[in-house]
Structure formats: structure tokens, C-alpha cells
Amino acid sequence: MRRTLETRSRSVYIIKNITFEDLKTSERFILASGPGGQNVNKVATAVELRLDVDNSTALDEQTRARLKKYAGNRLTTDGELIIVARRYRSQDRNRQDARRRLADIIRKAVAPEKVRKRTRKPASAKRKRLDNKKKHSQKKKLRGKPPID
């Protein structure tokens, strides 16, 4: 019992100018696995949310590249991002969960990466490290055989 539905929702904004309708995601309801008895065997409650990252016109090139980086193993070789939500027993809650997870990934991809500000190590830390190295070296030397006179 598998069916594919195009997303139909109110305009839920992921970020300032992108909604789920703009992304043209597709949802498929599949049978979930695990405990749940008769409900899990008969009702397709798990949601498979798909987004074609390569052909998405709502996202700019930089965002698409970062989205691919953050997607990890959820990205197929065809450039399609797949999110499977089966945490809840109800289809609606799984749909909300999948959309929330997709929105989180997109928000992370849209945000610019923070540039690390390099800091210098204090001179005292360098001195302490070198002193510890000298002590350790001396300890090792004392373990050796005594010199023959």
C-alpha cells in the first residue's frame, strides 16, 4: 500500500523567502517497522520526504552545495535528499517531524559558516609545555643504565 502525494500545505516558511511549496518536495507514506502491533502492519504511517537538491530552483548554488555537505548519507547519487520519519505512530506527526528535520538542514545550509578566529597561545602555556617535556625527558633518562666509568 504505497502512494505518492505532492505536498499540500499552508505556506510554512522555512526561512525568510522559502516555503515548502517553493521547494517542491514529495512525500510518500510507507509502512513503518518496529513495535506497534496491528497498526504498524496495516497503516502506512512512516513518511519519506524527498527533495531534488540539484534541480531545486528555490535554493541558490551556494546553499545547494552546503545542503549536500550537511545531508550526509541522506543524499542519493542522483542528488535527491531523502528524510524518513517513523518516530511517531501517527502519519501527521511523522509528516511534521520530517518537515521539521528538512527545515533544520536547510536553515543550517543557508546560514553562513563561521570563520574561526585564530588565537595565540600565551607564552606561559608554551613555557609550561616545554618544562613538562624537559621533566619527562629527564625521567626517561634516569631509567636507563648508569654510565660505565
N, C-alpha and C positions, 0 to 999 in steps of 0.2 A: 504494500500500500504506500507507494511513493508518489508524491505530487510536487510539482514545482509552481511556486507562486511568485509573481513580481511583488516587490514591496509596495504596500499601500499604507501610507501613514500620514498623520498630520505633519506639518513642516516642523520637524525636530532638528534644530541646528546643532551641528557637531562643533563647528567653530563659527566665527562671525558671519561668513558668507557661504557656508557649505551645509546643505541639508542632506538627509538620506535619499531624497528624491534625486538630487543632483548627482549623487554617486552611482545611481542605477544598480543597486545591489539586488541580488536574487536570493530568495530563501527557499529551502527545501526542508520538509519535515520528514524525519526518519525515525525508525524505531530505536529507542534508547536501549542501552544494555544495563545490566546490574539488577539490584533488587527492586521490587515494585509489584510483583505478582501479576495478576491478570491485566492490570492497567498497562504495565510496561510491555506486555506481549501483544496487546491489541491496538493501542493508541500510539500514533506517531507523535511523540512529544518532543523529541530532540530536534534542534534546529541547526541546519547547516547554512550559514550565511556566506555568500560568495561576492567578491568584489574583483573585477578585472582591473588590476592596477595599471597595466601597460596601456590600456585603451580608455582610461578614465579622463574625461575632459574637465572635470571639476577640480582636479588637482594639478598643480604646476609641476614642472620637471624635477625641481629640487625636492619637493615634497614626495613625489613618487619614488625617487631614489632613496630617500631616508626611510620611507614606508617599507620598501623592500628590505632594507637593512634591519629594521625593527621587527619585521614579520617573522624572520627566522624560518623554522620548519613548517610554518603555516602557509608558505608561499609555494605554489606549484611551479613546475618548469615552464608552464605557459604564462606565468606572470599573474596568476589568479590567487588572491588571498582568501583562504578558507578558515572560517571560525565555526567550530562545532560547540554548541551549548547543550548540555544534557544534565545540568546540575539539579534542576527542579523537576517536579512531577507534572507541572502544567506547561502546556505549549506556549502560552502567552508569557509566562515568566522566563522561559528559556529564550524566547524571541527578544525580550527586553535585555536579558543578560548578554546575548550575542551582539546586539546593537551597542550596548554599553562598552563591551570589550573592543569592538571595532572603533568606536568613537575615541576610546583611550589611546589606541595605537595611532590613530590619525592625529590626535592632539599632540602626541609625543613627536610625531614626524614633522608637524607644522612648526613647532617651537624651535627656534634656532639653537644649535648646540652651544653650550657654554665653553668659552675658551679658558683653559686653565692658566691661571696667573702663576708664573714661576716665582718661587721664594728662595732666598738664600738661606743656607743652614748657618746658624750662629757659630761664631768662632769657638765658643765654649763647647758646643756639641762636637765639633771637629777635634778639639783638644782632648775631650773625654774619650772619644772613639780611639784616638791614637794611643792614649795612655793605657786603655784596656788591651789594645793589641800588644803593646810592649810587655805588660804584665803576663799576658797569656803566653807570649813567646818565651819569656824568662822561665815560666813554669814548665814549659816543654823542654827547655834546655837542661833544667835541673833533673829531669827524669832520665837523662842519658847516662852513659857510662862515665865514670870520673876519668879525667885525663891521666895518662901514664907519665910519671916524672922520670 
